[in-house]
Amino acid sequence: MVSLMVSGTFCSIFLYRICFFHRLYQFPGPLMAKVSNLYLTRRSLTRFQLYTEIQDLHRTYGDIVRVGPSALSILDAKVFNAIHANNSPCRKGPWYNIEQPAISLHMSRDKNDHSRRRRAWDRAFSSKALRDYEPRVAKYTSQLLDRLEQSQATTIDIAKWFKFYSFDTMGDLAFGQSFNMLTDGVKHPFMALVESHMTMAGTFSQLIWMFPLFRAMPFLGREDAIFQKWLGNQVRHQEQNKPDLPNIFSWLLEDYKSQLYPKEQDWLNLQADMQLIAVAGSDTTSVTLTCLFYLLATNNNACMRLQEEIDNLFSSSSQPNHSSFSKLTYLQACIDETLRLFPPVPSGLQRMTPAEGLQVGEIFIPGDTIVTVPSYTVYRDERYFTAPNDFVPERWVIRPEMVKDDSVFAPFSVGRYACVGKQLGLMEVGYATCMILHRFNICLFGEGTTTKPAFLKGLRDHFTLNAPELNVILTARKH
């Protein structure tokens, strides 16, 4: 009897999701995607590159693809702006519930809660705060250069050192203490925990019901429990010890302490915010640097032009800094082009339409539908960018006709949920890029015959993009 009831329930769900009276019936997509989110998860597990799987689905089914029972992937600039704008009626999708009961700023689906908490984050990343952080960014850039100097003229996995650089910088700016990976040359256990956490978050992003099960089962949630314990210890340490220099978390802690009667949920959220700093402050910076140097090493003319711009700055300034680096137009163009070809969140960000639905031009999206505009796919769409698969930094400076519609390009997102740490991330990328390219020439190991395809195949979609090793040879430049 029980088996018949279960079978009947599954048959009813199957028929409902594929029948004409389902609200998403008219949108094309694979049959099994309409039935279950397991379809997209299975495809993602084949190469761990969800963004390429989504790109393939769009090539097959067109601009609007039903990728789940209640989910659409849409290639349309107007839809992107409609779901992400400040005044959008859409809210964040259910994926943002996976960390509950702890809720970081990034995972907050409540607009009022997000707005209130965002004020403390804005103070932590104000222009004044960034000036306070800059000497520490310069310090770890110098440590990175020392490490690269020791390995010049030999093969070096520069991706590993970019990860060490971003984690050490993040550790100091977020917690007031470095992980010392640049000096020790050894991966810190915390870095391994972050990588494991993001792998799970990305791999099972379509199966959000699994995350509570992971935490409930000791053999599956062991690493996450260790991760959360480490974060909790850091929060308590920060509570009890005022840092010598201001850090990002100290601003959030100040906001927490300003509450008259903070609740347990507030403390959980504070711990979740520390996790957010750890992930957002390290992953995106290191992968952007790695992909940028991959592109420069495979595009010699662009690399030489960028080195010329950097050299001119160093010859005219005794002590270049973030202010001067940020004025280098070709550097910014190279960074933008890297973010276009390898966006930090390649599969895009979930939004959910209001109950009454959303009309965007001629497109009507039914209510309570999960909508995503996949960054990787739309940034490589020739309707928005000429030669979309090519690395052409000039499109951002002297070839504006190659950018047909820049409204869709928002690697740091837009609207109320735009990345608050954007300027700090660009500071780290700018410092490292300028200092390295002024001192070294770079080429891929083996002239790229094996390194180039291995790098592209090794990229992973863990919600944020994750880069594999990148073996290069650095040689000292003569000035």
Buried (B, 14 or more C-beta within 10 A) or exposed (E): EEEEEEEEEEEEEBEEBBEEEBEBEEBEBBEEBBBBBEBBBEBBEEEBBBBBBBBEBBEEBEBBBBBBBBBBBBBBBBBBBBBBEEEBBBBBBBBBBBBBEBBBBBBBBEEEEBEEBBEBBEBBBEEEBBEEBBEBBBBBBEBBBEBBEEBBEEBBBBBBBBBBBBBBBBBBBBBBEBBBBBBEEEBBEBBEBBBBBBBBBBBBBBBBEBBEEBBEEEEEBEBBEBBBEBBBEBBEEBEEEEBEEBBBBBBBBEBBEEEEEEEEEEBBBBBBBBBBBBBBBBBBBBBBBBBBBBBBBBBEEBBEBBBEBBBEBBEEEEEBBBEBBBEBEBBBBBBBBBBBBBBBBBBBBBBBBBEEBBEBEEBEBBEEBBBBBBBBBBBBBEBBBBEBEEBBBBBBEEBEEBBBEBEBBBBBBBBBBEBBBBBBBBBBBBBBBBBBBBBBBBBBBEEBEEBBEBBEEBBBBBBBBBBBBBBBBBEEEEE
